[in-house]
Amino acid sequence: MKITAIESFVLTVPTPKPMALNYAQQKLVVADISTDEGVTGLGYSLVFGGGGAEAVHAYLATRLAPALIGEDPLFVERLWERMFRTDMGMKKQGVAAYALSALDIGLWDIAGKVAGQPLYKLWGAVTDRIPAYGSGGWSKYSERELIAEAEKYAALGCKYYKMKIHHPDPRENAKRVAAVRRALGDRVRVMVDVNQRLDVLANIRQAQALEELDLVWYEEPVLADDIAACAEVARAIKIPVATGENNYTRFEFRELVERRAARVLMPDVCRANGFSETMRIGRHAAAHQIAVAPHVVHELSLQVVGALPNGFLVEFIDWTPPDLFEQMPECRDGCFRIPERPGHGMALARTAKEKYRSA
Ligand SMILES: [Mg+2]
């Protein structure tokens, strides 16, 4: 089998309210991989909030896609290595990693379709049903909007809800978290996300203000570049630290593990160099009894969690319009059943490209 063409483009998709208060749109960099045997693979990277998507697309189209043309798509690991080593002066982090991820995801889609299996089964399935946490709780929400969103996810059976703690005053954040806890009661446990905004001391102070609230985790306390600081926070606070959505390779995750910087790792399949590298990260974490809860794109992350003994939760942000994908997995009783369709099981809706294409 040979790759004959890779068509790539950017989709710009508006988000619904109230998420639109913080992020008005999302962008997907899509790679449609064609082969001489008629099998096709859909790869895409969700660029959260959209910033830099056009740069991701440019790198994918001009540097990585050409390296795959004429190659056998079933040699996924070999092609991953080839892409990772393309332009050795450009580390596969940030823009370049999003581009590599989209293509790797498309290659695995082909591998699954050829095998006639969903990816989680190809990788050795652990479970076909994955619990999800409702996620959002953005900083611009009023307390009323915050509770309404948490209630919406709880009504879908989700037993966890994640919210941002972005207010400069730690007491204000604690107040918002307490309000959600009060409204939802024992039905739902809560996790909080700092999104890299604080330094070590500010995190210690913030976490102390939240200690009594029985939180599941305390996410991305410091700049993702500073793994030493993350480890310092993890040692100093009583809430388990989760991090990893802005770490890009198994080497960075190895350091997170070695420094004991987090109890939960959250690789993003669209950032951390695709399914290939995310599975390596997940298995490395398993060897250290560390849980994995991948960042966003739950429709893809389901395959990863379903194949890992240390898989924990997928992140459910309910933002996709019904005309983006053909069949979006549905949340029932707080869980997603992994699609049994071969590959990752996702396909763009018939009119999605026409409607949302921006580049
Ligand atoms: Mg986060």
Residues whose N, C-alpha, C, O or C-beta is under 5 A from the ligand:
A	BS01	MG	D193
